[in-house]
């Protein structure tokens, strides 16, 4: 894993997802574990919360930062956020997450964030 003075945040919006997957804590856990394998990182710690009547929020602290999933089964929507110090996160992760949630549409944005401050250079 290549570490730099930058961090990378990937936000993935999955629309038209299977509501059964979105409301299954076991499936969300499996998706996070497989997603971490895809981006070649390991889980350090994880937390899952099942909302009533529906919906799940999940967070995995990973060796390079975090991987989170928030679901709205009633809307067929999942929000995935991956924050990493590794620049090795492939754009294919968006497509992969879409397949895992059986999404009809996937939108992905990648942000580069500076983590090393230098006076006058980070404006």
C-alpha positions as CSV (number, residue, x, y, z in Angstrom):
1,X,0.0,0.0,0.0
2,X,1.5,3.3,-1.0
3,X,1.0,6.1,1.6
4,X,1.3,9.8,0.6
5,X,0.7,13.3,1.9
6,X,-2.8,13.0,0.6
7,X,-5.9,11.1,1.7
8,X,-8.6,9.9,-0.6
9,X,-12.3,9.9,0.0
10,X,-14.6,7.9,-2.2
11,X,-18.3,8.5,-1.9
12,X,-20.7,6.0,-3.7
13,X,-24.4,6.4,-4.0
14,X,-26.3,3.3,-5.0
15,X,-29.9,3.8,-6.2
16,X,-32.7,1.2,-6.9
17,X,-31.1,-1.3,-4.6
18,X,-32.6,-4.5,-3.3
19,X,-34.4,-3.6,-0.1
20,X,-33.8,-7.0,1.5
21,X,-30.1,-6.5,1.2
22,X,-30.3,-3.0,2.5
23,X,-32.1,-4.1,5.6
24,X,-30.0,-7.2,6.4
25,X,-27.2,-6.6,8.9
26,X,-25.6,-9.9,7.8
27,X,-25.5,-8.8,4.2
28,X,-24.1,-5.4,5.0
29,X,-21.4,-7.0,7.1
30,X,-20.6,-9.3,4.1
31,X,-20.5,-6.4,1.7
32,X,-18.1,-4.4,3.9
33,X,-15.8,-7.4,4.3
34,X,-15.8,-8.1,0.6
35,X,-15.3,-4.4,-0.2
36,X,-12.3,-4.3,2.1
37,X,-10.9,-7.3,0.3
38,X,-11.4,-5.5,-3.0
39,X,-9.5,-2.4,-1.9
40,X,-6.8,-4.6,-0.2
41,X,-7.2,-3.4,3.3
42,X,-8.0,-5.0,6.6
43,X,-10.7,-4.3,9.2
44,X,-9.4,-3.2,12.6
45,X,-12.8,-2.7,14.3
46,X,-16.4,-2.6,13.2
47,X,-19.8,-1.5,14.5
48,X,-23.3,-2.1,13.1
49,X,-26.6,-0.5,14.1
50,X,-30.0,-1.7,12.9
51,X,-32.7,1.0,13.0
52,X,-36.3,0.3,13.7
53,X,-38.3,-0.2,11.7
54,X,-35.7,-0.4,8.9
55,X,-32.2,0.8,7.9
56,X,-28.7,0.1,8.9
57,X,-25.6,2.2,9.6
58,X,-22.3,0.4,9.6
59,X,-18.7,1.5,10.2
60,X,-15.5,-0.4,9.8
61,X,-12.2,1.1,10.9
62,X,-9.7,-0.1,8.4
63,X,-5.9,-0.2,8.4
64,X,-6.0,2.9,6.1
65,X,-8.9,4.8,7.7
66,X,-12.6,3.9,7.4
67,X,-15.3,2.3,5.3
68,X,-19.0,3.1,6.1
69,X,-22.4,2.1,4.8
70,X,-25.7,3.8,5.5
71,X,-28.9,2.3,4.1
72,X,-32.5,3.5,3.5
73,X,-34.4,0.3,2.4
74,X,-37.6,2.3,2.0
75,X,-35.9,4.3,-0.8
76,X,-33.7,1.6,-2.2
77,X,-30.7,3.7,-1.4
78,X,-27.2,3.0,0.1
79,X,-24.5,5.6,0.8
80,X,-21.0,4.2,1.0
81,X,-18.0,6.3,2.1
82,X,-14.4,5.1,2.0
83,X,-11.7,7.3,3.4
84,X,-8.1,6.1,2.9
85,X,-4.5,7.2,3.1
86,X,-3.8,4.8,0.2
87,X,-4.1,6.0,-3.3
88,X,-4.6,2.4,-4.5
89,X,-8.5,2.5,-4.3
90,X,-9.7,1.6,-7.8
91,X,-12.6,3.3,-9.4
92,X,-14.0,-0.3,-9.9
93,X,-15.1,-0.2,-6.2
94,X,-18.2,1.8,-7.3
95,X,-19.2,-0.8,-9.8
96,X,-18.5,-3.6,-7.3
97,X,-20.6,-2.0,-4.6
98,X,-23.4,-1.5,-7.1
99,X,-23.4,-5.2,-7.9
100,X,-23.4,-6.2,-4.2
101,X,-26.5,-4.0,-3.6
102,X,-28.1,-5.0,-6.9
103,X,-28.3,-1.2,-7.7
104,X,-30.0,0.1,-10.8
105,X,-27.8,3.2,-10.8
106,X,-24.4,4.0,-9.1
107,X,-22.8,7.4,-8.8
108,X,-19.3,7.8,-7.4
109,X,-17.2,10.8,-6.5
110,X,-13.6,10.8,-5.5
111,X,-12.0,13.6,-3.5
112,X,-8.3,14.2,-2.8
113,X,-7.6,15.7,0.6
114,X,-4.3,17.2,1.6
115,X,-3.1,15.8,5.0
116,X,0.2,17.6,5.1
117,X,-0.1,21.3,5.7
118,X,2.4,23.7,4.2
119,X,2.0,27.4,4.7
120,X,0.7,29.1,1.6
121,X,0.4,25.9,-0.4
122,X,-2.9,24.3,0.7
123,X,-5.3,27.0,-0.2
